[in-house]
Amino acid sequence: MRVIAGTARSLRLKTPEGMDTRPTTDRIKETLFNMLQPYLGDALFVDLFSGSGGIGIEALSRGARHAYFVENEKRAIACIQENLQFTRLADRATVLKTDVLSALYGIHEREADIVFMDPPYDCGHEERALAVLGEMPWVTENTLIVIETSLRADLSFLENTGFSVEKEKRYKTNRHVFCRKM
């Protein structure tokens, strides 16, 4: 896995050993960031269920002002910290070593521009995270929420949590769902 573009372009990132994380492939990451690029300049980016930190690091490399990385797995946290040091982006990052729901209450910003979440597939974490995100004052109608999920995941609960789908990008095994607060 590598950084696709920006100040850390082509740098290889470490990933935690084992099957606990699923790093987003370079091809899917490139497609995602081609869609996100117009929103990244000076953005506040929140990377939930960060894994190795590859998505948040890509956002920083492409111009995001600051990124929050939220992860609670010890090996993944070590990878995020090593990757941030290696890419020289650590000074623009905050790593929160806790579960996602607790971390959301620990972010005290005026407004997040982009929130990306890639929870374990088919475990229901999306619904719980979105319910809490809907209560956060830093998540506004301007905040773009991107959910990476399996193709079979049922997201019909979105309206009940106060979010609506703007668009969806499908790949062979997963998809990105772009939504905003209603």
PyMOL commands that place a pseudoatom at each C-alpha (Angstrom):
pseudoatom trace, name=CA, resn=MET, resi=1, chain=A, elem=C, hetatm=0, pos=[0.000, 0.000, 0.000]
pseudoatom trace, name=CA, resn=ARG, resi=2, chain=A, elem=C, hetatm=0, pos=[1.323, 3.434, -0.892]
pseudoatom trace, name=CA, resn=VAL, resi=3, chain=A, elem=C, hetatm=0, pos=[0.367, 7.106, -0.872]
pseudoatom trace, name=CA, resn=ILE, resi=4, chain=A, elem=C, hetatm=0, pos=[-1.062, 7.839, -4.327]
pseudoatom trace, name=CA, resn=ALA, resi=5, chain=A, elem=C, hetatm=0, pos=[-0.563, 11.627, -4.667]
pseudoatom trace, name=CA, resn=GLY, resi=6, chain=A, elem=C, hetatm=0, pos=[0.500, 14.823, -2.940]
pseudoatom trace, name=CA, resn=THR, resi=7, chain=A, elem=C, hetatm=0, pos=[3.432, 15.642, -0.685]
pseudoatom trace, name=CA, resn=ALA, resi=8, chain=A, elem=C, hetatm=0, pos=[3.963, 12.017, 0.397]
pseudoatom trace, name=CA, resn=ARG, resi=9, chain=A, elem=C, hetatm=0, pos=[3.404, 10.570, -3.080]
pseudoatom trace, name=CA, resn=SER, resi=10, chain=A, elem=C, hetatm=0, pos=[4.747, 7.043, -3.705]
pseudoatom trace, name=CA, resn=LEU, resi=11, chain=A, elem=C, hetatm=0, pos=[5.783, 6.426, -0.099]
pseudoatom trace, name=CA, resn=ARG, resi=12, chain=A, elem=C, hetatm=0, pos=[4.980, 2.858, 1.005]
pseudoatom trace, name=CA, resn=LEU, resi=13, chain=A, elem=C, hetatm=0, pos=[2.906, 2.531, 4.154]
pseudoatom trace, name=CA, resn=LYS, resi=14, chain=A, elem=C, hetatm=0, pos=[3.048, -0.244, 6.731]
pseudoatom trace, name=CA, resn=THR, resi=15, chain=A, elem=C, hetatm=0, pos=[-0.038, -2.275, 7.503]
pseudoatom trace, name=CA, resn=PRO, resi=16, chain=A, elem=C, hetatm=0, pos=[-0.764, -4.282, 10.653]
pseudoatom trace, name=CA, resn=GLU, resi=17, chain=A, elem=C, hetatm=0, pos=[-0.106, -8.005, 10.385]
pseudoatom trace, name=CA, resn=GLY, resi=18, chain=A, elem=C, hetatm=0, pos=[-3.084, -10.332, 10.481]
pseudoatom trace, name=CA, resn=MET, resi=19, chain=A, elem=C, hetatm=0, pos=[-6.607, -10.138, 9.177]
pseudoatom trace, name=CA, resn=ASP, resi=20, chain=A, elem=C, hetatm=0, pos=[-8.010, -7.533, 11.597]
pseudoatom trace, name=CA, resn=THR, resi=21, chain=A, elem=C, hetatm=0, pos=[-7.688, -4.721, 9.032]
pseudoatom trace, name=CA, resn=ARG, resi=22, chain=A, elem=C, hetatm=0, pos=[-8.489, -4.565, 5.314]
pseudoatom trace, name=CA, resn=PRO, resi=23, chain=A, elem=C, hetatm=0, pos=[-6.316, -1.884, 3.717]
pseudoatom trace, name=CA, resn=THR, resi=24, chain=A, elem=C, hetatm=0, pos=[-8.119, -0.147, 0.867]
pseudoatom trace, name=CA, resn=THR, resi=25, chain=A, elem=C, hetatm=0, pos=[-6.421, -1.105, -2.398]
pseudoatom trace, name=CA, resn=ASP, resi=26, chain=A, elem=C, hetatm=0, pos=[-4.490, 1.575, -4.272]
pseudoatom trace, name=CA, resn=ARG, resi=27, chain=A, elem=C, hetatm=0, pos=[-6.919, 1.421, -7.183]
pseudoatom trace, name=CA, resn=ILE, resi=28, chain=A, elem=C, hetatm=0, pos=[-10.009, 1.964, -5.006]
pseudoatom trace, name=CA, resn=LYS, resi=29, chain=A, elem=C, hetatm=0, pos=[-8.194, 4.636, -2.969]
pseudoatom trace, name=CA, resn=GLU, resi=30, chain=A, elem=C, hetatm=0, pos=[-7.301, 6.501, -6.159]
pseudoatom trace, name=CA, resn=THR, resi=31, chain=A, elem=C, hetatm=0, pos=[-10.923, 6.418, -7.352]
pseudoatom trace, name=CA, resn=LEU, resi=32, chain=A, elem=C, hetatm=0, pos=[-12.148, 7.600, -3.942]
pseudoatom trace, name=CA, resn=PHE, resi=33, chain=A, elem=C, hetatm=0, pos=[-9.702, 10.491, -3.785]
pseudoatom trace, name=CA, resn=ASN, resi=34, chain=A, elem=C, hetatm=0, pos=[-10.467, 11.584, -7.339]
pseudoatom trace, name=CA, resn=MET, resi=35, chain=A, elem=C, hetatm=0, pos=[-14.024, 12.123, -6.055]
pseudoatom trace, name=CA, resn=LEU, resi=36, chain=A, elem=C, hetatm=0, pos=[-12.883, 13.770, -2.784]
pseudoatom trace, name=CA, resn=GLN, resi=37, chain=A, elem=C, hetatm=0, pos=[-10.203, 16.062, -4.257]
pseudoatom trace, name=CA, resn=PRO, resi=38, chain=A, elem=C, hetatm=0, pos=[-12.477, 19.127, -4.640]
pseudoatom trace, name=CA, resn=TYR, resi=39, chain=A, elem=C, hetatm=0, pos=[-13.228, 19.013, -0.884]
pseudoatom trace, name=CA, resn=LEU, resi=40, chain=A, elem=C, hetatm=0, pos=[-9.707, 18.355, 0.453]
pseudoatom trace, name=CA, resn=GLY, resi=41, chain=A, elem=C, hetatm=0, pos=[-8.029, 21.766, 0.282]
pseudoatom trace, name=CA, resn=ASP, resi=42, chain=A, elem=C, hetatm=0, pos=[-7.538, 22.957, 3.888]
pseudoatom trace, name=CA, resn=ALA, resi=43, chain=A, elem=C, hetatm=0, pos=[-10.073, 20.345, 5.062]
pseudoatom trace, name=CA, resn=LEU, resi=44, chain=A, elem=C, hetatm=0, pos=[-10.549, 18.868, 8.509]
pseudoatom trace, name=CA, resn=PHE, resi=45, chain=A, elem=C, hetatm=0, pos=[-10.633, 15.115, 7.850]
pseudoatom trace, name=CA, resn=VAL, resi=46, chain=A, elem=C, hetatm=0, pos=[-11.832, 12.472, 10.323]
pseudoatom trace, name=CA, resn=ASP, resi=47, chain=A, elem=C, hetatm=0, pos=[-10.757, 8.861, 9.638]
pseudoatom trace, name=CA, resn=LEU, resi=48, chain=A, elem=C, hetatm=0, pos=[-12.852, 6.443, 11.720]
pseudoatom trace, name=CA, resn=PHE, resi=49, chain=A, elem=C, hetatm=0, pos=[-11.809, 2.789, 12.077]
pseudoatom trace, name=CA, resn=SER, resi=50, chain=A, elem=C, hetatm=0, pos=[-8.443, 3.956, 10.688]
pseudoatom trace, name=CA, resn=GLY, resi=51, chain=A, elem=C, hetatm=0, pos=[-6.582, 0.651, 10.406]
pseudoatom trace, name=CA, resn=SER, resi=52, chain=A, elem=C, hetatm=0, pos=[-3.125, 1.584, 9.090]
pseudoatom trace, name=CA, resn=GLY, resi=53, chain=A, elem=C, hetatm=0, pos=[-4.140, 5.224, 8.587]
pseudoatom trace, name=CA, resn=GLY, resi=54, chain=A, elem=C, hetatm=0, pos=[-3.781, 5.056, 4.811]
pseudoatom trace, name=CA, resn=ILE, resi=55, chain=A, elem=C, hetatm=0, pos=[-6.953, 7.016, 4.020]
pseudoatom trace, name=CA, resn=GLY, resi=56, chain=A, elem=C, hetatm=0, pos=[-6.282, 9.867, 6.451]
pseudoatom trace, name=CA, resn=ILE, resi=57, chain=A, elem=C, hetatm=0, pos=[-2.631, 10.034, 5.356]
pseudoatom trace, name=CA, resn=GLU, resi=58, chain=A, elem=C, hetatm=0, pos=[-3.730, 10.259, 1.719]
pseudoatom trace, name=CA, resn=ALA, resi=59, chain=A, elem=C, hetatm=0, pos=[-6.048, 13.148, 2.701]
pseudoatom trace, name=CA, resn=LEU, resi=60, chain=A, elem=C, hetatm=0, pos=[-3.186, 14.969, 4.466]
pseudoatom trace, name=CA, resn=SER, resi=61, chain=A, elem=C, hetatm=0, pos=[-0.823, 14.348, 1.561]
pseudoatom trace, name=CA, resn=ARG, resi=62, chain=A, elem=C, hetatm=0, pos=[-3.384, 15.872, -0.820]
pseudoatom trace, name=CA, resn=GLY, resi=63, chain=A, elem=C, hetatm=0, pos=[-3.905, 19.054, 1.185]
pseudoatom trace, name=CA, resn=ALA, resi=64, chain=A, elem=C, hetatm=0, pos=[-6.137, 18.426, 4.185]
pseudoatom trace, name=CA, resn=ARG, resi=65, chain=A, elem=C, hetatm=0, pos=[-5.257, 20.824, 7.019]
pseudoatom trace, name=CA, resn=HIS, resi=66, chain=A, elem=C, hetatm=0, pos=[-5.629, 18.282, 9.826]
pseudoatom trace, name=CA, resn=ALA, resi=67, chain=A, elem=C, hetatm=0, pos=[-6.756, 14.673, 10.243]
pseudoatom trace, name=CA, resn=TYR, resi=68, chain=A, elem=C, hetatm=0, pos=[-8.078, 12.743, 13.206]
pseudoatom trace, name=CA, resn=PHE, resi=69, chain=A, elem=C, hetatm=0, pos=[-7.295, 9.019, 13.206]
pseudoatom trace, name=CA, resn=VAL, resi=70, chain=A, elem=C, hetatm=0, pos=[-9.570, 6.880, 15.389]
pseudoatom trace, name=CA, resn=GLU, resi=71, chain=A, elem=C, hetatm=0, pos=[-8.517, 3.311, 16.116]
pseudoatom trace, name=CA, resn=ASN, resi=72, chain=A, elem=C, hetatm=0, pos=[-8.514, 1.077, 19.178]
pseudoatom trace, name=CA, resn=GLU, resi=73, chain=A, elem=C, hetatm=0, pos=[-6.400, -1.890, 18.040]
pseudoatom trace, name=CA, resn=LYS, resi=74, chain=A, elem=C, hetatm=0, pos=[-2.865, -1.695, 19.453]
pseudoatom trace, name=CA, resn=ARG, resi=75, chain=A, elem=C, hetatm=0, pos=[-0.956, -2.915, 16.359]
pseudoatom trace, name=CA, resn=ALA, resi=76, chain=A, elem=C, hetatm=0, pos=[-2.960, -0.635, 14.087]
pseudoatom trace, name=CA, resn=ILE, resi=77, chain=A, elem=C, hetatm=0, pos=[-2.217, 2.391, 16.322]
pseudoatom trace, name=CA, resn=ALA, resi=78, chain=A, elem=C, hetatm=0, pos=[1.514, 1.599, 16.104]
pseudoatom trace, name=CA, resn=CYS, resi=79, chain=A, elem=C, hetatm=0, pos=[1.233, 1.434, 12.291]
pseudoatom trace, name=CA, resn=ILE, resi=80, chain=A, elem=C, hetatm=0, pos=[-0.610, 4.754, 12.098]
pseudoatom trace, name=CA, resn=GLN, resi=81, chain=A, elem=C, hetatm=0, pos=[2.031, 6.457, 14.235]
pseudoatom trace, name=CA, resn=GLU, resi=82, chain=A, elem=C, hetatm=0, pos=[4.912, 4.946, 12.227]
pseudoatom trace, name=CA, resn=ASN, resi=83, chain=A, elem=C, hetatm=0, pos=[3.244, 5.885, 8.929]
pseudoatom trace, name=CA, resn=LEU, resi=84, chain=A, elem=C, hetatm=0, pos=[2.640, 9.462, 10.080]
pseudoatom trace, name=CA, resn=GLN, resi=85, chain=A, elem=C, hetatm=0, pos=[6.294, 9.822, 11.120]
pseudoatom trace, name=CA, resn=PHE, resi=86, chain=A, elem=C, hetatm=0, pos=[7.548, 8.221, 7.886]
pseudoatom trace, name=CA, resn=THR, resi=87, chain=A, elem=C, hetatm=0, pos=[5.422, 10.528, 5.698]
pseudoatom trace, name=CA, resn=ARG, resi=88, chain=A, elem=C, hetatm=0, pos=[6.326, 13.572, 7.837]
pseudoatom trace, name=CA, resn=LEU, resi=89, chain=A, elem=C, hetatm=0, pos=[2.644, 14.349, 8.389]
pseudoatom trace, name=CA, resn=ALA, resi=90, chain=A, elem=C, hetatm=0, pos=[2.470, 13.728, 12.160]
pseudoatom trace, name=CA, resn=ASP, resi=91, chain=A, elem=C, hetatm=0, pos=[2.356, 17.446, 12.986]
pseudoatom trace, name=CA, resn=ARG, resi=92, chain=A, elem=C, hetatm=0, pos=[-1.030, 17.712, 11.219]
pseudoatom trace, name=CA, resn=ALA, resi=93, chain=A, elem=C, hetatm=0, pos=[-2.572, 14.633, 12.813]
pseudoatom trace, name=CA, resn=THR, resi=94, chain=A, elem=C, hetatm=0, pos=[-4.303, 13.626, 16.032]
pseudoatom trace, name=CA, resn=VAL, resi=95, chain=A, elem=C, hetatm=0, pos=[-4.438, 9.914, 16.838]
pseudoatom trace, name=CA, resn=LEU, resi=96, chain=A, elem=C, hetatm=0, pos=[-7.248, 8.915, 19.196]
pseudoatom trace, name=CA, resn=LYS, resi=97, chain=A, elem=C, hetatm=0, pos=[-6.595, 5.517, 20.792]
pseudoatom trace, name=CA, resn=THR, resi=98, chain=A, elem=C, hetatm=0, pos=[-10.137, 4.541, 21.679]
pseudoatom trace, name=CA, resn=ASP, resi=99, chain=A, elem=C, hetatm=0, pos=[-13.325, 3.108, 20.238]
pseudoatom trace, name=CA, resn=VAL, resi=100, chain=A, elem=C, hetatm=0, pos=[-15.091, 5.182, 17.621]
pseudoatom trace, name=CA, resn=LEU, resi=101, chain=A, elem=C, hetatm=0, pos=[-18.174, 6.098, 19.639]
pseudoatom trace, name=CA, resn=SER, resi=102, chain=A, elem=C, hetatm=0, pos=[-16.106, 7.456, 22.558]
pseudoatom trace, name=CA, resn=ALA, resi=103, chain=A, elem=C, hetatm=0, pos=[-13.751, 9.280, 20.192]
pseudoatom trace, name=CA, resn=LEU, resi=104, chain=A, elem=C, hetatm=0, pos=[-16.567, 11.192, 18.523]
pseudoatom trace, name=CA, resn=TYR, resi=105, chain=A, elem=C, hetatm=0, pos=[-17.276, 12.967, 21.813]
pseudoatom trace, name=CA, resn=GLY, resi=106, chain=A, elem=C, hetatm=0, pos=[-13.570, 13.830, 22.119]
pseudoatom trace, name=CA, resn=ILE, resi=107, chain=A, elem=C, hetatm=0, pos=[-13.367, 15.835, 18.905]
pseudoatom trace, name=CA, resn=HIS, resi=108, chain=A, elem=C, hetatm=0, pos=[-13.882, 19.521, 19.611]
pseudoatom trace, name=CA, resn=GLU, resi=109, chain=A, elem=C, hetatm=0, pos=[-13.819, 21.314, 16.269]
pseudoatom trace, name=CA, resn=ARG, resi=110, chain=A, elem=C, hetatm=0, pos=[-16.054, 23.908, 14.745]
pseudoatom trace, name=CA, resn=GLU, resi=111, chain=A, elem=C, hetatm=0, pos=[-16.807, 21.787, 11.683]
pseudoatom trace, name=CA, resn=ALA, resi=112, chain=A, elem=C, hetatm=0, pos=[-15.461, 18.658, 10.004]
pseudoatom trace, name=CA, resn=ASP, resi=113, chain=A, elem=C, hetatm=0, pos=[-15.289, 18.768, 6.231]
pseudoatom trace, name=CA, resn=ILE, resi=114, chain=A, elem=C, hetatm=0, pos=[-15.031, 15.016, 5.590]
pseudoatom trace, name=CA, resn=VAL, resi=115, chain=A, elem=C, hetatm=0, pos=[-15.676, 12.011, 7.817]
pseudoatom trace, name=CA, resn=PHE, resi=116, chain=A, elem=C, hetatm=0, pos=[-14.547, 8.677, 6.390]
pseudoatom trace, name=CA, resn=MET, resi=117, chain=A, elem=C, hetatm=0, pos=[-15.489, 5.415, 8.051]
pseudoatom trace, name=CA, resn=ASP, resi=118, chain=A, elem=C, hetatm=0, pos=[-14.423, 1.899, 7.142]
pseudoatom trace, name=CA, resn=PRO, resi=119, chain=A, elem=C, hetatm=0, pos=[-15.786, -0.309, 9.943]
pseudoatom trace, name=CA, resn=PRO, resi=120, chain=A, elem=C, hetatm=0, pos=[-15.582, -4.097, 9.963]
pseudoatom trace, name=CA, resn=TYR, resi=121, chain=A, elem=C, hetatm=0, pos=[-18.071, -5.253, 7.358]
pseudoatom trace, name=CA, resn=ASP, resi=122, chain=A, elem=C, hetatm=0, pos=[-21.547, -6.456, 8.298]
pseudoatom trace, name=CA, resn=CYS, resi=123, chain=A, elem=C, hetatm=0, pos=[-21.238, -5.806, 12.046]
pseudoatom trace, name=CA, resn=GLY, resi=124, chain=A, elem=C, hetatm=0, pos=[-23.690, -2.885, 12.323]
pseudoatom trace, name=CA, resn=HIS, resi=125, chain=A, elem=C, hetatm=0, pos=[-21.078, -0.318, 13.353]
pseudoatom trace, name=CA, resn=GLU, resi=126, chain=A, elem=C, hetatm=0, pos=[-22.239, 2.124, 10.660]
pseudoatom trace, name=CA, resn=GLU, resi=127, chain=A, elem=C, hetatm=0, pos=[-25.665, 2.638, 12.203]
pseudoatom trace, name=CA, resn=ARG, resi=128, chain=A, elem=C, hetatm=0, pos=[-24.308, 3.245, 15.707]
pseudoatom trace, name=CA, resn=ALA, resi=129, chain=A, elem=C, hetatm=0, pos=[-21.576, 5.594, 14.457]
pseudoatom trace, name=CA, resn=LEU, resi=130, chain=A, elem=C, hetatm=0, pos=[-23.994, 7.594, 12.315]
pseudoatom trace, name=CA, resn=ALA, resi=131, chain=A, elem=C, hetatm=0, pos=[-26.462, 7.923, 15.185]
pseudoatom trace, name=CA, resn=VAL, resi=132, chain=A, elem=C, hetatm=0, pos=[-23.714, 9.550, 17.290]
pseudoatom trace, name=CA, resn=LEU, resi=133, chain=A, elem=C, hetatm=0, pos=[-22.337, 11.580, 14.361]
pseudoatom trace, name=CA, resn=GLY, resi=134, chain=A, elem=C, hetatm=0, pos=[-25.818, 13.042, 13.889]
pseudoatom trace, name=CA, resn=GLU, resi=135, chain=A, elem=C, hetatm=0, pos=[-25.598, 14.493, 17.413]
pseudoatom trace, name=CA, resn=MET, resi=136, chain=A, elem=C, hetatm=0, pos=[-22.142, 16.037, 17.028]
pseudoatom trace, name=CA, resn=PRO, resi=137, chain=A, elem=C, hetatm=0, pos=[-22.083, 19.838, 16.618]
pseudoatom trace, name=CA, resn=TRP, resi=138, chain=A, elem=C, hetatm=0, pos=[-19.032, 19.545, 14.340]
pseudoatom trace, name=CA, resn=VAL, resi=139, chain=A, elem=C, hetatm=0, pos=[-21.025, 17.456, 11.836]
pseudoatom trace, name=CA, resn=THR, resi=140, chain=A, elem=C, hetatm=0, pos=[-23.094, 19.921, 9.808]
pseudoatom trace, name=CA, resn=GLU, resi=141, chain=A, elem=C, hetatm=0, pos=[-25.009, 19.912, 6.533]
pseudoatom trace, name=CA, resn=ASN, resi=142, chain=A, elem=C, hetatm=0, pos=[-21.670, 20.791, 4.902]
pseudoatom trace, name=CA, resn=THR, resi=143, chain=A, elem=C, hetatm=0, pos=[-19.873, 17.723, 6.268]
pseudoatom trace, name=CA, resn=LEU, resi=144, chain=A, elem=C, hetatm=0, pos=[-19.421, 14.938, 3.732]
pseudoatom trace, name=CA, resn=ILE, resi=145, chain=A, elem=C, hetatm=0, pos=[-19.670, 11.456, 5.280]
pseudoatom trace, name=CA, resn=VAL, resi=146, chain=A, elem=C, hetatm=0, pos=[-18.146, 8.580, 3.304]
pseudoatom trace, name=CA, resn=ILE, resi=147, chain=A, elem=C, hetatm=0, pos=[-18.882, 5.008, 4.353]
pseudoatom trace, name=CA, resn=GLU, resi=148, chain=A, elem=C, hetatm=0, pos=[-16.899, 2.089, 2.968]
pseudoatom trace, name=CA, resn=THR, resi=149, chain=A, elem=C, hetatm=0, pos=[-19.065, -0.997, 3.251]
pseudoatom trace, name=CA, resn=SER, resi=150, chain=A, elem=C, hetatm=0, pos=[-19.767, -4.364, 1.694]
pseudoatom trace, name=CA, resn=LEU, resi=151, chain=A, elem=C, hetatm=0, pos=[-22.069, -4.540, -1.310]
pseudoatom trace, name=CA, resn=ARG, resi=152, chain=A, elem=C, hetatm=0, pos=[-24.649, -6.477, 0.715]
pseudoatom trace, name=CA, resn=ALA, resi=153, chain=A, elem=C, hetatm=0, pos=[-24.817, -4.065, 3.665]
pseudoatom trace, name=CA, resn=ASP, resi=154, chain=A, elem=C, hetatm=0, pos=[-28.287, -2.645, 4.279]
pseudoatom trace, name=CA, resn=LEU, resi=155, chain=A, elem=C, hetatm=0, pos=[-28.075, 1.111, 4.843]
pseudoatom trace, name=CA, resn=SER, resi=156, chain=A, elem=C, hetatm=0, pos=[-31.829, 1.740, 4.862]
pseudoatom trace, name=CA, resn=PHE, resi=157, chain=A, elem=C, hetatm=0, pos=[-31.421, 3.128, 8.403]
pseudoatom trace, name=CA, resn=LEU, resi=158, chain=A, elem=C, hetatm=0, pos=[-29.672, 6.269, 7.069]
pseudoatom trace, name=CA, resn=GLU, resi=159, chain=A, elem=C, hetatm=0, pos=[-32.791, 8.437, 7.024]
pseudoatom trace, name=CA, resn=ASN, resi=160, chain=A, elem=C, hetatm=0, pos=[-33.595, 7.453, 10.609]
pseudoatom trace, name=CA, resn=THR, resi=161, chain=A, elem=C, hetatm=0, pos=[-30.175, 8.772, 11.690]
pseudoatom trace, name=CA, resn=GLY, resi=162, chain=A, elem=C, hetatm=0, pos=[-30.712, 12.080, 9.845]
pseudoatom trace, name=CA, resn=PHE, resi=163, chain=A, elem=C, hetatm=0, pos=[-28.523, 11.447, 6.796]
pseudoatom trace, name=CA, resn=SER, resi=164, chain=A, elem=C, hetatm=0, pos=[-29.321, 11.144, 3.110]
pseudoatom trace, name=CA, resn=VAL, resi=165, chain=A, elem=C, hetatm=0, pos=[-27.304, 9.477, 0.354]
pseudoatom trace, name=CA, resn=GLU, resi=166, chain=A, elem=C, hetatm=0, pos=[-25.811, 11.829, -2.238]
pseudoatom trace, name=CA, resn=LYS, resi=167, chain=A, elem=C, hetatm=0, pos=[-24.113, 9.184, -4.361]
pseudoatom trace, name=CA, resn=GLU, resi=168, chain=A, elem=C, hetatm=0, pos=[-22.665, 5.711, -4.298]
pseudoatom trace, name=CA, resn=LYS, resi=169, chain=A, elem=C, hetatm=0, pos=[-19.651, 4.177, -6.022]
pseudoatom trace, name=CA, resn=ARG, resi=170, chain=A, elem=C, hetatm=0, pos=[-19.647, 0.383, -6.375]
pseudoatom trace, name=CA, resn=TYR, resi=171, chain=A, elem=C, hetatm=0, pos=[-16.596, -1.816, -6.862]
pseudoatom trace, name=CA, resn=LYS, resi=172, chain=A, elem=C, hetatm=0, pos=[-16.316, -5.608, -7.214]
pseudoatom trace, name=CA, resn=THR, resi=173, chain=A, elem=C, hetatm=0, pos=[-16.523, -6.415, -3.502]
pseudoatom trace, name=CA, resn=ASN, resi=174, chain=A, elem=C, hetatm=0, pos=[-17.433, -3.180, -1.718]
pseudoatom trace, name=CA, resn=ARG, resi=175, chain=A, elem=C, hetatm=0, pos=[-18.762, 0.341, -2.181]
pseudoatom trace, name=CA, resn=HIS, resi=176, chain=A, elem=C, hetatm=0, pos=[-18.395, 3.929, -1.006]
pseudoatom trace, name=CA, resn=VAL, resi=177, chain=A, elem=C, hetatm=0, pos=[-21.589, 5.651, 0.067]
pseudoatom trace, name=CA, resn=PHE, resi=178, chain=A, elem=C, hetatm=0, pos=[-21.467, 9.465, 0.221]
pseudoatom trace, name=CA, resn=CYS, resi=179, chain=A, elem=C, hetatm=0, pos=[-24.020, 11.112, 2.484]
pseudoatom trace, name=CA, resn=ARG, resi=180, chain=A, elem=C, hetatm=0, pos=[-24.804, 14.344, 4.310]
pseudoatom trace, name=CA, resn=LYS, resi=181, chain=A, elem=C, hetatm=0, pos=[-26.921, 15.439, 7.225]
pseudoatom trace, name=CA, resn=MET, resi=182, chain=A, elem=C, hetatm=0, pos=[-30.481, 16.294, 6.190]
for i in range(1, 182): cmd.bond("trace and resi %d" % i, "trace and resi %d" % (i + 1))
show_as sticks, trace
zoom trace
